[in-house]
């Protein structure tokens, strides 16, 4: 079922085009990532989905309801968190949920019990929020967002400030919600590795423009751009690294050598150049294509020119 549809969305602020013709969808039971560098337009898009920013042109529908024409009906199907949730820290998680549930109609006790089970925090729900880690507070925030049983979760940079354990807890929770509660999740981030582990599909945005969509299977199997990560083991890794940097290439020093993200057909020229520099090459290993390589090639391209 299609939960979110964004069609030709454009936002202009003070004559500056912040978003330009963005289109995407989110279906039930899947996690869709919204990936882009800081300032790409991710938060602006999310605020427009939530009705916090007006739409310059285009349309947003949630479960078939246009957010401009049927805002209340659309928002009944949406739960959202922008960055970190606001909670009453001197209250317990249950007390926080009881307060927020009082704003909704229906059996609030049943709703609270349901979301506590969904976010798997029954063992800590009666502890005060001030004793929680940031990861646990994110769980309470998600429980709050789920109180009215929304079909769509919209999360803006939810891993900000989380330690690795908190990030994993959040990732596992979102996967559980999508697969077991059939919730659709739309999550923005600039963390490529986290998107790769969490999402079923990825939309990439840069400078307010949607520039690509990838399923995780496409990320694993795609060779259309023939850009890969290569590990070079040479007699002088520092000199090798300096040469790669002179090409304005995406590269890193490692314990074993130097890694380089590069088009496949440019590697022979690089090998010849290293040999001319009297650098011995012991191995060049090609790694599996990653989301990072897709992101770099789609947002900035390969700037290298062998010389």
MIDOSE-1310 file (N, C-alpha, C; in nm, 2 decimals, decimal comma, always signed):
residues 307
xxxx	+0,08/-0,12/+0,00/+0,00/+0,00/+0,00/+0,09/+0,12/+0,00; +0,06/+0,22/-0,08/+0,13/+0,34/-0,09/+0,09/+0,44/+0,02; +0,18/+0,47/+0,11/+0,15/+0,55/+0,23/+0,18/+0,70/+0,20; +0,29/+0,73/+0,14/+0,34/+0,86/+0,11/+0,37/+0,88/-0,03
xxxx	+0,31/+0,98/-0,09/+0,35/+1,02/-0,23/+0,38/+1,16/-0,24; +0,50/+1,19/-0,28/+0,55/+1,33/-0,31/+0,56/+1,34/-0,46; +0,49/+1,44/-0,51/+0,49/+1,46/-0,66/+0,53/+1,60/-0,70; +0,64/+1,61/-0,76/+0,69/+1,74/-0,82/+0,70/+1,85/-0,71
xxxx	+0,75/+1,81/-0,60/+0,75/+1,91/-0,48/+0,86/+2,01/-0,50; +0,82/+2,14/-0,49/+0,91/+2,25/-0,50/+0,89/+2,35/-0,39; +1,00/+2,40/-0,33/+0,99/+2,50/-0,23/+1,08/+2,62/-0,26; +1,03/+2,74/-0,26/+1,10/+2,86/-0,28/+1,09/+2,95/-0,16
xxxx	+1,20/+2,99/-0,10/+1,21/+3,08/+0,01/+1,29/+3,20/-0,02; +1,23/+3,32/-0,02/+1,30/+3,44/-0,05/+1,37/+3,44/-0,18; +1,29/+3,39/-0,28/+1,34/+3,38/-0,42/+1,44/+3,27/-0,45; +1,48/+3,20/-0,34/+1,58/+3,09/-0,36/+1,51/+2,96/-0,36
xxxx	+1,54/+2,88/-0,46/+1,47/+2,75/-0,47/+1,54/+2,65/-0,38; +1,48/+2,61/-0,27/+1,53/+2,51/-0,18/+1,51/+2,37/-0,22; +1,40/+2,34/-0,28/+1,37/+2,21/-0,33/+1,32/+2,23/-0,48; +1,36/+2,14/-0,56/+1,33/+2,15/-0,70/+1,28/+2,02/-0,76
xxxx	+1,14/+2,01/-0,77/+1,08/+1,90/-0,84/+1,11/+1,76/-0,78; +1,09/+1,75/-0,65/+1,12/+1,62/-0,58/+1,00/+1,53/-0,59; +1,02/+1,40/-0,63/+0,91/+1,30/-0,63/+0,96/+1,17/-0,57; +0,88/+1,11/-0,48/+0,92/+0,99/-0,42/+0,79/+0,92/-0,36
xxxx	+0,81/+0,80/-0,32/+0,70/+0,72/-0,26/+0,75/+0,64/-0,14; +0,66/+0,61/-0,05/+0,69/+0,52/+0,06/+0,57/+0,43/+0,08; +0,60/+0,30/+0,08/+0,49/+0,19/+0,09/+0,49/+0,13/+0,23; +0,38/+0,07/+0,27/+0,37/+0,01/+0,40/+0,48/-0,11/+0,41
xxxx	+0,53/-0,13/+0,53/+0,62/-0,24/+0,55/+0,76/-0,22/+0,50; +0,80/-0,10/+0,46/+0,94/-0,08/+0,42/+1,00/+0,05/+0,48; +1,13/+0,05/+0,49/+1,20/+0,16/+0,54/+1,27/+0,23/+0,42; +1,23/+0,36/+0,40/+1,29/+0,43/+0,28/+1,38/+0,54/+0,34
xxxx	+1,50/+0,54/+0,29/+1,60/+0,64/+0,34/+1,60/+0,76/+0,25; +1,62/+0,88/+0,31/+1,63/+1,01/+0,24/+1,77/+1,06/+0,26; +1,86/+1,04/+0,17/+2,00/+1,06/+0,19/+2,05/+1,18/+0,12; +2,13/+1,26/+0,19/+2,19/+1,37/+0,12/+2,29/+1,44/+0,22
xxxx	+2,38/+1,53/+0,16/+2,47/+1,60/+0,25/+2,39/+1,70/+0,33; +2,46/+1,75/+0,44/+2,39/+1,86/+0,52/+2,36/+1,98/+0,43; +2,24/+2,03/+0,44/+2,20/+2,14/+0,36/+2,14/+2,10/+0,23; +2,11/+1,97/+0,20/+2,06/+1,93/+0,08/+1,91/+1,95/+0,06
xxxx	+1,84/+1,97/+0,17/+1,70/+1,99/+0,16/+1,61/+1,89/+0,23; +1,68/+1,80/+0,31/+1,61/+1,69/+0,37/+1,51/+1,74/+0,48; +1,55/+1,82/+0,57/+1,46/+1,87/+0,67/+1,35/+1,96/+0,62; +1,38/+2,04/+0,52/+1,27/+2,12/+0,45/+1,17/+2,02/+0,40
xxxx	+1,21/+1,91/+0,33/+1,11/+1,82/+0,28/+1,02/+1,76/+0,39; +1,09/+1,72/+0,50/+1,02/+1,66/+0,61/+0,92/+1,76/+0,67; +0,96/+1,88/+0,69/+0,87/+1,98/+0,74/+0,75/+2,01/+0,65; +0,77/+1,99/+0,52/+0,66/+2,01/+0,43/+0,56/+1,89/+0,44
xxxx	+0,62/+1,77/+0,46/+0,54/+1,65/+0,48/+0,45/+1,67/+0,61; +0,51/+1,72/+0,71/+0,44/+1,74/+0,84/+0,35/+1,86/+0,84; +0,35/+1,94/+0,73/+0,26/+2,06/+0,73/+0,32/+2,18/+0,80; +0,45/+2,17/+0,83/+0,51/+2,28/+0,90/+0,56/+2,39/+0,81
xxxx	+0,58/+2,36/+0,68/+0,62/+2,45/+0,57/+0,51/+2,45/+0,46; +0,48/+2,56/+0,41/+0,38/+2,56/+0,29/+0,45/+2,51/+0,17; +0,37/+2,46/+0,07/+0,42/+2,41/-0,05/+0,41/+2,52/-0,16; +0,53/+2,54/-0,23/+0,53/+2,63/-0,34/+0,46/+2,58/-0,46
xxxx	+0,49/+2,46/-0,49/+0,42/+2,38/-0,60/+0,44/+2,23/-0,58; +0,36/+2,16/-0,64/+0,36/+2,01/-0,62/+0,26/+1,96/-0,52; +0,26/+1,83/-0,49/+0,16/+1,77/-0,41/+0,23/+1,67/-0,31; +0,17/+1,66/-0,19/+0,20/+1,56/-0,10/+0,08/+1,49/-0,05
xxxx	+0,07/+1,36/-0,06/-0,05/+1,28/-0,01/+0,00/+1,18/+0,08; -0,08/+1,16/+0,19/-0,06/+1,06/+0,29/-0,18/+0,97/+0,29; -0,16/+0,84/+0,26/-0,27/+0,74/+0,25/-0,39/+0,80/+0,16; -0,35/+0,87/+0,06/-0,44/+0,92/-0,04/-0,50/+1,05/-0,01
xxxx	-0,47/+1,11/+0,11/-0,52/+1,24/+0,15/-0,42/+1,35/+0,12; -0,46/+1,45/+0,05/-0,37/+1,56/+0,01/-0,35/+1,65/+0,14; -0,23/+1,68/+0,18/-0,20/+1,74/+0,31/-0,25/+1,89/+0,31; -0,27/+1,95/+0,19/-0,32/+2,08/+0,19/-0,47/+2,08/+0,19
xxxx	-0,54/+1,99/+0,13/-0,68/+1,98/+0,13/-0,75/+1,91/+0,24; -0,68/+1,80/+0,29/-0,73/+1,72/+0,40/-0,62/+1,70/+0,50; -0,58/+1,81/+0,56/-0,46/+1,80/+0,65/-0,49/+1,71/+0,77; -0,60/+1,72/+0,84/-0,62/+1,65/+0,96/-0,63/+1,50/+0,93
xxxx	-0,70/+1,46/+0,82/-0,71/+1,32/+0,78/-0,58/+1,26/+0,75; -0,49/+1,34/+0,68/-0,36/+1,30/+0,64/-0,27/+1,27/+0,76; -0,28/+1,37/+0,86/-0,19/+1,37/+0,98/-0,23/+1,26/+1,07; -0,36/+1,21/+1,07/-0,40/+1,10/+1,15/-0,32/+0,97/+1,12
xxxx	-0,26/+0,97/+1,01/-0,19/+0,85/+0,96/-0,03/+0,87/+0,98; +0,01/+0,98/+1,04/+0,15/+1,01/+1,05/+0,20/+1,02/+1,19; +0,31/+0,96/+1,22/+0,38/+0,99/+1,35/+0,52/+1,04/+1,31; +0,57/+1,14/+1,38/+0,70/+1,19/+1,34/+0,79/+1,24/+1,46
xxxx	+0,92/+1,23/+1,44/+1,02/+1,29/+1,53/+1,12/+1,36/+1,45; +1,14/+1,49/+1,49/+1,25/+1,57/+1,42/+1,36/+1,58/+1,52; +1,47/+1,51/+1,49/+1,59/+1,49/+1,57/+1,55/+1,43/+1,70; +1,58/+1,49/+1,82/+1,55/+1,42/+1,95/+1,42/+1,45/+2,00
xxxx	+1,35/+1,35/+2,06/+1,21/+1,38/+2,11/+1,21/+1,46/+2,23; +1,11/+1,55/+2,25/+1,09/+1,63/+2,37/+1,01/+1,55/+2,47; +1,07/+1,52/+2,59/+1,00/+1,45/+2,69/+1,01/+1,52/+2,83; +0,92/+1,48/+2,92/+0,93/+1,53/+3,06/+1,03/+1,44/+3,13
xxxx	+1,15/+1,49/+3,16/+1,25/+1,40/+3,21/+1,23/+1,36/+3,36; +1,15/+1,43/+3,43/+1,13/+1,40/+3,57/+1,01/+1,30/+3,59; +0,94/+1,27/+3,47/+0,84/+1,17/+3,47/+0,89/+1,04/+3,42; +0,82/+0,93/+3,45/+0,86/+0,80/+3,39/+0,81/+0,80/+3,25
xxxx	+0,86/+0,70/+3,17/+0,82/+0,68/+3,03/+0,67/+0,66/+3,03; +0,62/+0,58/+3,12/+0,47/+0,55/+3,12/+0,39/+0,68/+3,15; +0,44/+0,76/+3,24/+0,37/+0,89/+3,27/+0,37/+0,98/+3,15; +0,49/+0,99/+3,08/+0,49/+1,07/+2,96/+0,39/+1,02/+2,85
xxxx	+0,38/+0,89/+2,84/+0,29/+0,83/+2,74/+0,15/+0,85/+2,78; +0,12/+0,85/+2,91/-0,02/+0,87/+2,95/-0,06/+1,02/+2,92; +0,04/+1,11/+2,94/+0,01/+1,25/+2,92/-0,02/+1,27/+2,77; +0,06/+1,22/+2,68/+0,04/+1,24/+2,54/-0,08/+1,16/+2,49
xxxx	-0,11/+1,04/+2,55/-0,23/+0,96/+2,51/-0,36/+1,03/+2,54; -0,35/+1,12/+2,64/-0,48/+1,19/+2,68/-0,53/+1,28/+2,58; -0,44/+1,31/+2,48/-0,48/+1,40/+2,37/-0,55/+1,33/+2,26; -0,56/+1,19/+2,27/-0,62/+1,11/+2,16/-0,75/+1,05/+2,22
xxxx	-0,84/+1,02/+2,13/-0,96/+0,95/+2,16/-0,93/+0,80/+2,17; -1,02/+0,73/+2,24/-1,01/+0,58/+2,24/-0,96/+0,53/+2,37; -0,93/+0,40/+2,37/-0,88/+0,33/+2,49/-0,73/+0,36/+2,51; -0,70/+0,46/+2,59/-0,56/+0,51/+2,60/-0,47/+0,40/+2,67
xxxx	-0,52/+0,33/+2,77/-0,44/+0,23/+2,83/-0,40/+0,12/+2,73; -0,50/+0,08/+2,65/-0,47/-0,02/+2,55/-0,36/+0,03/+2,45; -0,37/+0,16/+2,41/-0,27/+0,21/+2,32/-0,13/+0,22/+2,38; -0,13/+0,26/+2,51/+0,00/+0,26/+2,58/+0,07/+0,12/+2,59
xxxx	-0,01/+0,03/+2,63/+0,04/-0,11/+2,64/+0,09/-0,16/+2,51; +0,02/-0,12/+2,40/+0,05/-0,17/+2,27/+0,19/-0,11/+2,22; +0,21/+0,02/+2,24/+0,33/+0,08/+2,20/+0,45/+0,04/+2,28; +0,43/+0,02/+2,41/+0,53/-0,03/+2,50/+0,59/-0,16/+2,45
xxxx	+0,49/-0,25/+2,41/+0,53/-0,38/+2,35/+0,60/-0,36/+2,22; +0,55/-0,27/+2,14/+0,61/-0,25/+2,00/+0,76/-0,21/+2,01; +0,79/-0,12/+2,10/+0,92/-0,06/+2,11/+1,01/-0,14/+2,21; +0,95/-0,24/+2,27/+1,03/-0,34/+2,35/+1,10/-0,27/+2,47
xxxx	+1,02/-0,19/+2,55/+1,08/-0,13/+2,66/+1,00/-0,15/+2,79; +0,93/-0,27/+2,80/+0,85/-0,30/+2,91/+0,93/-0,30/+3,04; +1,05/-0,34/+3,04/+1,13/-0,35/+3,16/+1,18/-0,22/+3,21; +1,17/-0,11/+3,14/+1,22/+0,02/+3,18/+1,11/+0,13/+3,18
xxxx	+0,99/+0,09/+3,15/+0,88/+0,19/+3,12/+0,85/+0,27/+3,25; +0,87/+0,21/+3,37/+0,84/+0,28/+3,49/+0,96/+0,35/+3,56; +1,07/+0,36/+3,49/+1,18/+0,44/+3,53/+1,17/+0,58/+3,48; +1,23/+0,67/+3,55/+1,22/+0,81/+3,51/+1,31/+0,83/+3,39
xxxx	+1,26/+0,92/+3,30/+1,32/+0,94/+3,17/+1,47/+1,00/+3,19; +1,49/+1,07/+3,30/+1,62/+1,13/+3,32/+1,73/+1,02/+3,34; +1,69/+0,90/+3,37/+1,78/+0,79/+3,39/+1,81/+0,72/+3,26; +1,75/+0,76/+3,15/+1,76/+0,68/+3,03/+1,88/+0,73/+2,95
xxxx	+1,94/+0,64/+2,87/+2,03/+0,68/+2,76/+1,96/+0,75/+2,65; +2,03/+0,82/+2,56/+1,96/+0,88/+2,45/+1,89/+0,78/+2,36; +1,95/+0,66/+2,35/+1,88/+0,56/+2,27/+1,75/+0,52/+2,33; +1,74/+0,51/+2,47/+1,62/+0,47/+2,53/+1,52/+0,59/+2,52
xxxx	+1,57/+0,71/+2,52/+1,47/+0,82/+2,50/+1,42/+0,82/+2,36; +1,50/+0,78/+2,26/+1,44/+0,76/+2,13/+1,33/+0,66/+2,12; +1,35/+0,55/+2,20/+1,24/+0,45/+2,21/+1,11/+0,51/+2,26; +1,12/+0,60/+2,37/+1,00/+0,66/+2,42/+0,94/+0,75/+2,32
xxxx	+1,03/+0,83/+2,25/+0,98/+0,92/+2,14/+0,91/+0,84/+2,03; +0,96/+0,73/+1,99/+0,89/+0,64/+1,89/+0,76/+0,59/+1,95; +0,76/+0,55/+2,08/+0,64/+0,51/+2,14/+0,53/+0,62/+2,13; +0,58/+0,74/+2,17/+0,49/+0,86/+2,16/+0,43/+0,88/+2,02
xxxx	+0,52/+0,87/+1,92/+0,48/+0,89/+1,78/+0,38/+0,78/+1,73; +0,39/+0,66/+1,80/+0,31/+0,55/+1,76/+0,17/+0,54/+1,83; +0,15/+0,63/+1,93/+0,03/+0,62/+2,02/-0,10/+0,62/+1,94; -0,11/+0,69/+1,83/-0,23/+0,70/+1,76/-0,24/+0,60/+1,64
xxxx	-0,15/+0,50/+1,65/-0,14/+0,39/+1,55/-0,12/+0,44/+1,41; -0,02/+0,53/+1,38/+0,00/+0,58/+1,25/+0,05/+0,47/+1,16; +0,02/+0,49/+1,03/+0,07/+0,39/+0,93/+0,21/+0,43/+0,88; +0,24/+0,56/+0,90/+0,37/+0,62/+0,84/+0,45/+0,68/+0,95
xxxx	+0,57/+0,65/+0,97/+0,67/+0,72/+1,06/+0,76/+0,81/+0,97; +0,77/+0,93/+1,01/+0,86/+1,03/+0,95/+0,97/+1,07/+1,05; +1,09/+1,04/+1,02/+1,20/+1,07/+1,12/+1,31/+1,15/+1,05; +1,35/+1,26/+1,11/+1,45/+1,35/+1,06/+1,58/+1,33/+1,14
xxxx	+1,68/+1,27/+1,08/+1,81/+1,25/+1,14/+1,80/+1,18/+1,28; +1,73/+1,07/+1,29/+1,70/+1,02/+1,43/+1,83/+0,96/+1,50; +1,94/+0,94/+1,43/+2,06/+0,89/+1,49/+2,15/+0,99/+1,55; +2,11/+1,12/+1,53/+2,20/+1,23/+1,57/+2,22/+1,22/+1,73
xxxx	+2,35/+1,22/+1,77/+2,38/+1,22/+1,91/+2,38/+1,08/+1,97; +2,34/+0,98/+1,90/+2,34/+0,84/+1,95/+2,48/+0,78/+1,94; +2,51/+0,70/+2,04/+2,64/+0,62/+2,04/+2,61/+0,50/+1,95; +2,71/+0,42/+1,92/+2,69/+0,30/+1,83/+2,59/+0,20/+1,88
xxxx	+2,58/+0,18/+2,01/+2,48/+0,09/+2,07/+2,34/+0,15/+2,05; +2,32/+0,28/+2,07/+2,19/+0,35/+2,05/+2,15/+0,34/+1,91; +2,25/+0,36/+1,81/+2,21/+0,36/+1,67/+2,16/+0,22/+1,63; +2,23/+0,11/+1,69/+2,19/-0,02/+1,65/+2,05/-0,05/+1,71
xxxx	+2,03/-0,01/+1,83/+1,90/-0,03/+1,90/+1,79/+0,04/+1,81; +1,81/+0,16/+1,77/+1,71/+0,23/+1,69/+1,69/+0,16/+1,55; +1,80/+0,12/+1,49/+1,79/+0,05/+1,36/+1,71/-0,08/+1,38; +1,74/-0,16/+1,48/+1,67/-0,29/+1,50/+1,52/-0,26/+1,53
xxxx	+1,49/-0,15/+1,60/+1,35/-0,12/+1,63/+1,27/-0,08/+1,51; +1,33/+0,00/+1,42/+1,26/+0,04/+1,30/+1,24/-0,08/+1,21; +1,34/-0,17/+1,20/+1,32/-0,29/+1,12/+1,21/-0,37/+1,17; +1,20/-0,38/+1,31/+1,09/-0,46/+1,37/+0,96/-0,40/+1,34
xxxx	+0,95/-0,27/+1,35/+0,82/-0,20/+1,32/+0,77/-0,22/+1,18; +0,87/-0,21/+1,09/+0,83/-0,22/+0,94/+0,79/-0,36/+0,91; +0,86/-0,46/+0,96/+0,83/-0,59/+0,92/+0,72/-0,66/+1,00; +0,70/-0,62/+1,13/+0,60/-0,69/+1,22/+0,48/-0,60/+1,24
xxxx	+0,48/-0,47/+1,23/+0,37/-0,39/+1,25/+0,32/-0,33/+1,11; +0,39/-0,36/+1,01/+0,36/-0,31/+0,87/+0,36/-0,16/+0,86; +0,44/-0,09/+0,94/+0,46/+0,05/+0,94/+0,55/+0,09/+0,83; +0,52/+0,19/+0,76/+0,61/+0,25/+0,66/+0,70/+0,35/+0,73
xxxx	+0,83/+0,36/+0,70/+0,92/+0,45/+0,77/+0,99/+0,53/+0,66; +0,99/+0,66/+0,68/+1,07/+0,75/+0,59/+1,17/+0,82/+0,68; +1,29/+0,80/+0,66/+1,40/+0,84/+0,75/+1,51/+0,92/+0,68; +1,54/+1,04/+0,72/+1,65/+1,11/+0,66/+1,78/+1,10/+0,73
xxxx	+1,89/+1,11/+0,66/+2,02/+1,10/+0,73/+2,13/+1,14/+0,63; +2,24/+1,17/+0,68/+2,36/+1,19/+0,60/+2,46/+1,08/+0,62; +2,42/+0,98/+0,70/+2,51/+0,87/+0,74/+2,50/+0,75/+0,64; +2,59/+0,74/+0,55/+2,57/+0,64/+0,44/+2,57/+0,50/+0,50
xxxx	+2,66/+0,47/+0,59/+2,67/+0,33/+0,64/+2,54/+0,29/+0,71; +2,48/+0,38/+0,78/+2,36/+0,35/+0,86/+2,25/+0,33/+0,76; +2,24/+0,41/+0,66/+2,13/+0,39/+0,56/+2,14/+0,25/+0,49; +2,26/+0,21/+0,47/+2,29/+0,09/+0,40/+2,24/-0,03/+0,48
xxxx	+2,26/-0,02/+0,62/+2,22/-0,13/+0,71/+2,07/-0,13/+0,74; +2,01/-0,01/+0,72/+1,87/+0,00/+0,77/+1,76/-0,01/+0,66; +1,79/+0,05/+0,55/+1,68/+0,08/+0,45/+1,66/-0,03/+0,34; +1,54/-0,03/+0,29/+1,50/-0,11/+0,18/+1,53/-0,04/+0,05
xxxx	+1,50/+0,09/+0,05/+1,53/+0,18/-0,07/+1,59/+0,31/-0,02; +1,66/+0,37/-0,11/+1,73/+0,50/-0,08/+1,70/+0,60/-0,19; +1,65/+0,72/-0,15/+1,65/+0,84/-0,24/+1,76/+0,93/-0,20; +1,83/+0,97/-0,31/+1,95/+1,06/-0,29/+1,91/+1,20/-0,33
xxxx	+1,94/+1,30/-0,25/+1,91/+1,44/-0,28/+2,04/+1,52/-0,26; +2,05/+1,62/-0,35/+2,17/+1,71/-0,35/+2,13/+1,84/-0,40; +2,16/+1,95/-0,31/+2,12/+2,08/-0,35/+1,98/+2,10/-0,39; +1,89/+2,03/-0,32/+1,75/+2,04/-0,34/+1,69/+1,97/-0,46
xxxx	+1,78/+1,89/-0,52/+1,73/+1,81/-0,64/+1,75/+1,66/-0,61; +1,64/+1,59/-0,65/+1,65/+1,45/-0,64/+1,73/+1,39/-0,75; +1,84/+1,32/-0,72/+1,93/+1,27/-0,82/+1,94/+1,12/-0,84; +1,86/+1,05/-0,76/+1,87/+0,90/-0,78/+1,79/+0,83/-0,68
xxxx	+1,75/+0,71/-0,72/+1,69/+0,61/-0,62/+1,76/+0,48/-0,64; +1,78/+0,41/-0,53/+1,85/+0,28/-0,53/+1,78/+0,19/-0,43; +1,75/+0,06/-0,47/+1,72/-0,04/-0,37/+1,85/-0,09/-0,32; +1,85/-0,16/-0,21/+1,98/-0,21/-0,16/+2,03/-0,32/-0,25
xxxx	+1,95/-0,39/-0,32/+1,99/-0,49/-0,41/+2,07/-0,43/-0,53; +2,02/-0,31/-0,57/+2,08/-0,24/-0,68/+2,22/-0,19/-0,63; +2,23/-0,15/-0,51/+2,36/-0,10/-0,46/+2,46/-0,21/-0,46; +2,41/-0,33/-0,42/+2,50/-0,45/-0,42/+2,54/-0,49/-0,56
xxxx	+2,45/-0,49/-0,65/+2,47/-0,55/-0,78/+2,51/-0,45/-0,89; +2,48/-0,32/-0,87/+2,50/-0,23/-0,98/+2,64/-0,21/-1,03; +2,66/-0,21/-1,16/+2,79/-0,18/-1,21/+2,78/-0,07/-1,32; +2,66/+0,00/-1,33/+2,63/+0,09/-1,44/+2,74/+0,20/-1,45
xxxx	+2,79/+0,25/-1,33/+2,88/+0,36/-1,34/+3,03/+0,30/-1,33; +3,04/+0,17/-1,30/+3,16/+0,10/-1,29/+3,26/+0,18/-1,19; +3,21/+0,23/-1,08/+3,29/+0,30/-0,98/+3,29/+0,20/-0,86; +3,42/+0,17/-0,82/+3,44/+0,07/-0,71/+3,54/+0,13/-0,61
xxxx	+3,55/+0,05/-0,50/+3,66/+0,08/-0,40/+3,77/-0,01/-0,43; +3,89/+0,05/-0,43/+4,01/-0,03/-0,46/+4,11/-0,02/-0,34; +4,17/-0,12/-0,31/+4,28/-0,12/-0,20/+4,41/-0,14/-0,27; +4,50/-0,04/-0,26/+4,64/-0,05/-0,32/+4,74/-0,08/-0,21
xxxx	+4,81/-0,19/-0,23/+4,93/-0,22/-0,14/+5,05/-0,19/-0,22; +5,13/-0,09/-0,18/+5,25/-0,05/-0,25/+5,37/-0,04/-0,16; +5,48/-0,01/-0,22/+5,61/+0,00/-0,15/+5,61/+0,13/-0,07; +5,53/+0,23/-0,10/+5,53/+0,36/-0,03/+5,39/+0,41/-0,03
xxxx	+5,32/+0,38/+0,08/+5,17/+0,41/+0,08/+5,15/+0,56/+0,10; +5,25/+0,63/+0,17/+5,23/+0,78/+0,18/+5,25/+0,85/+0,05; +5,34/+0,81/-0,03/+5,36/+0,87/-0,16/+5,24/+0,83/-0,25; +5,19/+0,71/-0,24/+5,07/+0,67/-0,32/+4,95/+0,75/-0,28
xxxx	+4,93/+0,77/-0,15/+4,82/+0,85/-0,10/+4,83/+1,00/-0,15; +4,95/+1,05/-0,15/+4,97/+1,19/-0,19/+4,94/+1,20/-0,34; +4,97/+1,10/-0,42/+4,94/+1,10/-0,56/+4,79/+1,10/-0,58; +4,72/+1,01/-0,51/+4,58/+1,00/-0,52/+4,51/+1,14/-0,48
xxxx	+4,56/+1,20/-0,38/+4,50/+1,33/-0,34/+4,53/+1,43/-0,44; +4,64/+1,43/-0,51/+4,67/+1,53/-0,62/+4,57/+1,51/-0,73; +4,50/+1,39/-0,74/+4,40/+1,37/-0,85/+4,26/+1,42/-0,80; +4,25/+1,47/-0,67/+4,13/+1,51/-0,61/+4,04/+1,39/-0,60
xxxx	+4,10/+1,27/-0,57/+4,02/+1,15/-0,56/+3,98/+1,12/-0,42; +3,87/+1,04/-0,40/+3,83/+1,00/-0,27/+3,91/+0,88/-0,23; +4,00/+0,91/-0,13/+4,10/+0,81/-0,09/+4,12/+0,82/+0,06; +4,17/+0,71/+0,12/+4,21/+0,70/+0,26/+4,33/+0,62/+0,29
xxxx	+4,41/+0,66/+0,38/+4,52/+0,57/+0,43/+4,46/+0,46/+0,52; +4,51/+0,34/+0,51/+4,47/+0,23/+0,60/+4,60/+0,17/+0,65; +4,59/+0,08/+0,75/+4,71/+0,01/+0,80/+4,78/-0,07/+0,69; +4,70/-0,12/+0,60/+4,77/-0,21/+0,50/+4,81/-0,13/+0,37
xxxx	+4,75/-0,02/+0,35/+4,78/+0,05/+0,22/+4,69/+0,18/+0,20; +4,64/+0,19/+0,08/+4,56/+0,31/+0,05/+4,43/+0,26/-0,02; +4,31/+0,31/+0,02/+4,19/+0,28/-0,05/+4,15/+0,39/-0,14; +4,09/+0,36/-0,25/+4,06/+0,46/-0,36/+3,93/+0,43/-0,42
xxxx	+3,84/+0,53/-0,43/+3,71/+0,51/-0,50/+3,73/+0,57/-0,64; +3,71/+0,48/-0,74/+3,75/+0,53/-0,88/+3,67/+0,45/-0,98; +3,66/+0,51/-1,10/+3,60/+0,44/-1,21/+3,70/+0,32/-1,25; +3,64/+0,21/-1,29/+3,72/+0,09/-1,32/+3,82/+0,12/-1,44
xxxx	+3,77/+0,19/-1,54/+3,86/+0,21/-1,65/+3,97/+0,31/-1,63; +3,97/+0,37/-1,51/+4,08/+0,46/-1,48/+4,20/+0,40/-1,41; +4,17/+0,27/-1,36/+4,27/+0,21/-1,27/+4,40/+0,17/-1,35; +4,39/+0,12/-1,48/+4,52/+0,09/-1,55/+4,61/+0,21/-1,56
xxxx	+4,55/+0,33/-1,59/+4,63/+0,45/-1,60/+4,69/+0,49/-1,47; +4,62/+0,47/-1,36/+4,68/+0,50/-1,22/+4,80/+0,40/-1,19; +4,78/+0,27/-1,23/+4,89/+0,18/-1,21/+5,01/+0,22/-1,29; +4,99/+0,26/-1,41/+5,11/+0,30/-1,50/+5,18/+0,42/-1,44
xxxx	+5,09/+0,51/-1,38/+5,15/+0,64/-1,32/+5,23/+0,60/-1,20; +5,18/+0,51/-1,12/+5,26/+0,47/-1,00/+5,39/+0,40/-1,03; +5,39/+0,32/-1,14/+5,51/+0,26/-1,18/+5,61/+0,36/-1,23; +5,57/+0,46/-1,30/+5,66/+0,57/-1,35/+5,72/+0,64/-1,23
xxxx	+5,65/+0,64/-1,12/+5,70/+0,71/-1,00/+5,79/+0,62/-0,92; +5,82/+0,50/-0,97/+5,91/+0,41/-0,90/+5,85/+0,35/-0,78; +5,71/+0,34/-0,78/+5,64/+0,28/-0,66/+5,60/+0,14/-0,70; +5,65/+0,04/-0,63/+5,62/-0,10/-0,65/+5,48/-0,13/-0,61
xxxx	+5,40/-0,20/-0,69/+5,26/-0,24/-0,66/+5,26/-0,38/-0,63; +5,22/-0,42/-0,51/+5,21/-0,56/-0,46/+5,07/-0,62/-0,48; +4,97/-0,53/-0,47/+4,83/-0,58/-0,49/+4,74/-0,47/-0,51; +4,64/-0,49/-0,60/+4,53/-0,40/-0,61/+4,40/-0,48/-0,60
xxxx	+4,32/-0,46/-0,50/+4,20/-0,54/-0,47/+4,08/-0,46/-0,49; +3,98/-0,51/-0,57/+3,86/-0,44/-0,59/+3,75/-0,49/-0,49; +3,69/-0,40/-0,42/+3,58/-0,43/-0,32/+3,45/-0,43/-0,39; +3,35/-0,48/-0,31/+3,21/-0,48/-0,36/+3,16/-0,33/-0,36
xxxx	+3,08/-0,30/-0,46/+3,03/-0,17/-0,47/+2,94/-0,14/-0,35; +2,95/-0,02/-0,30/+2,88/+0,02/-0,18/+2,79/+0,14/-0,20; +2,71/+0,17/-0,11/+2,62/+0,29/-0,11/+2,71/+0,42/-0,12; +2,82/+0,41/-0,04/+2,91/+0,53/-0,04/+2,96/+0,56/-0,18
xxxx	+2,99/+0,46/-0,26/+3,04/+0,48/-0,40/+2,93/+0,54/-0,48; +2,81/+0,49/-0,47/+2,69/+0,54/-0,54/+2,67/+0,69/-0,50; +2,68/+0,72/-0,37/+2,65/+0,85/-0,33/+2,75/+0,95/-0,38; +2,88/+0,91/-0,38/+2,99/+1,00/-0,42/+2,97/+1,02/-0,57
xxxx	+2,95/+0,91/-0,65/+2,94/+0,93/-0,79/+2,82/+1,01/-0,84; +2,71/+1,00/-0,76/+2,59/+1,07/-0,80/+2,58/+1,21/-0,75; +2,65/+1,25/-0,64/+2,64/+1,38/-0,59/+2,76/+1,47/-0,64; +2,88/+1,41/-0,65/+2,99/+1,49/-0,69/+3,06/+1,44/-0,81
xxxx	+3,03/+1,31/-0,84/+3,10/+1,25/-0,96/+3,25/+1,22/-0,93; +3,32/+1,17/-1,02/+3,46/+1,14/-1,01/+3,53/+1,26/-1,07; +3,61/+1,33/-0,99/+3,67/+1,45/-1,04/+3,81/+1,42/-1,10; +3,85/+1,30/-1,09/+3,99/+1,27/-1,13/+4,01/+1,28/-1,27
xxx	+4,14/+1,32/-1,30/+4,18/+1,31/-1,44/+4,33/+1,27/-1,43; +4,36/+1,16/-1,49/+4,50/+1,10/-1,48/+4,59/+1,19/-1,55; +4,70/+1,22/-1,48/+4,80/+1,31/-1,53/+4,94/+1,27/-1,49
